[in-house]
Amino acid sequence: MMKRMSTVPKATSDFYRMNNQKLILLSPTDVTEDEYKEFYKSAFRASYDQPQKWTHFALEGHVECKALLYIPSMLPFELS
């Protein structure tokens, strides 16, 4: 007769930083082109190209919002 094995869950509390890149919280006029490219490389690690274009804007009103949109220079492999 085989001995039954049981699974015992183990709780861990290890944390590690996944993104060491500084956030782009500055206004769009204070960020350089190299900082945008560096942020693109760190945010999208699977990409090996440079961004074709990007736009960085801030909206103010009842709700405030900052957005950064990148357009890659190449189509991702899984979409081709």
C-alpha positions as CSV (number, residue, x, y, z in Angstrom):
1,M,0.0,0.0,0.0
2,M,1.3,3.5,-1.0
3,K,1.7,6.1,1.6
4,R,-0.4,9.2,0.8
5,M,1.3,12.5,0.6
6,S,-0.4,15.8,1.6
7,T,0.3,19.3,0.5
8,V,0.9,21.8,3.3
9,P,0.7,25.5,2.4
10,K,3.6,27.6,3.5
11,A,3.2,31.3,4.1
12,T,6.1,33.6,3.2
13,S,6.5,37.3,3.7
14,D,9.4,38.1,1.3
15,F,9.3,41.3,-0.7
16,Y,11.6,42.4,-3.4
17,R,11.6,45.5,-5.7
18,M,10.6,44.6,-9.2
19,N,11.2,48.0,-10.8
20,N,14.3,50.0,-9.8
21,Q,13.6,52.8,-12.3
22,K,12.5,56.1,-10.8
23,L,9.0,57.2,-11.6
24,I,8.4,60.0,-14.1
25,L,6.3,62.3,-11.8
26,L,7.7,65.5,-13.2
27,S,5.9,67.8,-15.5
28,P,6.4,66.9,-19.2
29,T,8.6,69.9,-19.8
30,D,11.1,68.8,-17.1
31,V,11.8,65.3,-18.5
32,T,14.6,64.7,-21.0
33,E,14.4,62.4,-24.1
34,D,17.0,60.1,-22.5
35,E,14.9,59.7,-19.4
36,Y,11.8,58.7,-21.5
37,K,13.9,56.1,-23.4
38,E,15.4,54.8,-20.1
39,F,11.9,54.5,-18.5
40,Y,10.6,52.7,-21.7
41,K,13.4,50.1,-21.4
42,S,12.8,49.5,-17.7
43,A,9.0,49.3,-18.0
44,F,8.8,47.0,-21.0
45,R,11.7,44.6,-20.4
46,A,10.6,42.3,-23.3
47,S,11.1,45.1,-25.8
48,Y,14.5,45.4,-27.5
49,D,13.7,48.4,-29.6
50,Q,13.4,52.1,-28.9
51,P,10.0,53.8,-28.8
52,Q,8.9,55.4,-32.0
53,K,6.9,58.1,-30.3
54,W,5.6,59.0,-26.9
55,T,3.3,61.5,-25.4
56,H,3.3,62.7,-21.8
57,F,0.6,64.9,-20.6
58,A,-1.2,66.1,-17.4
59,L,-4.9,66.7,-17.0
60,E,-6.3,68.9,-14.4
61,G,-9.9,69.5,-13.4
62,H,-12.2,67.6,-11.0
63,V,-9.8,64.7,-11.3
64,E,-6.0,65.2,-11.9
65,C,-4.2,62.7,-14.0
66,K,-0.7,62.3,-15.5
67,A,-0.3,59.9,-18.5
68,L,2.6,58.6,-20.5
69,L,1.8,56.7,-23.7
70,Y,4.5,54.9,-25.8
71,I,4.2,53.7,-29.3
72,P,6.8,51.0,-30.0
73,S,8.8,51.1,-33.2
74,M,8.2,47.4,-34.0
75,L,5.1,45.2,-33.7
76,P,5.4,42.7,-30.9
77,F,6.2,39.1,-32.0
78,E,2.9,37.6,-30.6
79,L,0.8,40.1,-32.7
80,S,2.5,39.5,-36.0
